Amino acid sequence: MDKSIFSREYEIFLRRLREARARAGLTQVQLAENLGQTQSFVSKCERGERRLDLVEVRAFCGAIGISFPRFVAAVDKEIAVLG
């Protein structure tokens, strides 16, 4: 398993995270405020410059207003297609 933050799997995760924020109608600034973070933190996370752990992903989901289990399941489903 590739451990690079630039693996295809991580790219899928990041794309899904950005799409979820956009679908919620949130800017990076608004998401950052919901998280109690800065816009640059959100930007670095979304670009893959800062790798997120499970607890942080859960916080992102909460701040976006989406179900954490559903988000993870959707990412997992898309990654599974890769084989």
C-alpha positions in Angstrom: 0.0 0.0 0.0 1.3 3.4 -1.0 1.6 5.7 2.0 2.1 8.9 0.0 -0.4 11.6 0.6 -0.5 11.8 -3.2 -1.8 8.2 -3.7 -4.8 7.7 -5.9 -6.9 6.8 -2.9 -6.0 10.0 -1.0 -6.7 12.0 -4.1 -10.2 10.5 -4.2 -10.7 11.3 -0.5 -9.6 14.9 -1.0 -11.8 15.4 -4.0 -14.8 14.0 -2.1 -14.0 16.4 0.8 -13.9 19.4 -1.5 -17.1 18.4 -3.2 -18.9 17.9 0.1 -17.9 21.4 1.2 -19.0 22.9 -2.2 -22.3 21.0 -2.1 -23.0 22.4 1.4 -22.5 25.9 -0.1 -19.5 26.6 2.2 -16.4 28.6 1.3 -13.1 27.6 2.8 -13.4 30.6 5.1 -16.8 29.5 6.4 -15.6 25.9 6.9 -12.6 27.2 8.7 -14.8 29.3 11.1 -16.9 26.2 11.7 -13.8 24.2 12.6 -12.2 27.0 14.7 -9.3 27.0 12.2 -7.8 29.3 9.6 -8.7 29.4 5.9 -5.1 28.4 5.2 -5.5 25.3 7.3 -8.5 24.2 5.3 -6.7 25.0 2.0 -3.7 23.0 3.0 -5.9 20.1 4.0 -7.9 20.2 0.8 -4.7 20.4 -1.4 -3.1 17.5 0.5 -0.3 19.6 2.0 -1.5 18.6 5.5 -2.7 15.0 6.0 -5.9 14.6 8.0 -6.4 11.9 10.6 -9.6 10.1 11.3 -10.6 12.5 14.2 -10.1 15.5 11.9 -12.1 14.0 9.1 -14.9 13.5 11.5 -14.7 17.1 12.6 -14.7 18.3 8.9 -17.8 16.2 8.3 -19.5 17.8 11.3 -18.5 21.3 10.3 -19.8 20.7 6.7 -23.0 19.2 8.1 -22.7 15.7 6.5 -22.8 12.2 8.0 -19.3 11.0 8.8 -20.3 7.3 8.3 -21.9 8.1 5.0 -18.9 10.2 3.8 -16.5 7.4 4.7 -18.7 4.8 3.0 -18.8 6.8 -0.2 -15.0 7.3 -0.3 -14.6 3.6 0.5 -16.9 2.6 -2.3 -15.1 4.7 -4.9 -11.7 3.4 -3.8 -13.0 -0.2 -4.0 -13.7 0.3 -7.6 -9.9 0.9 -8.2 -9.4 -2.7 -7.1 
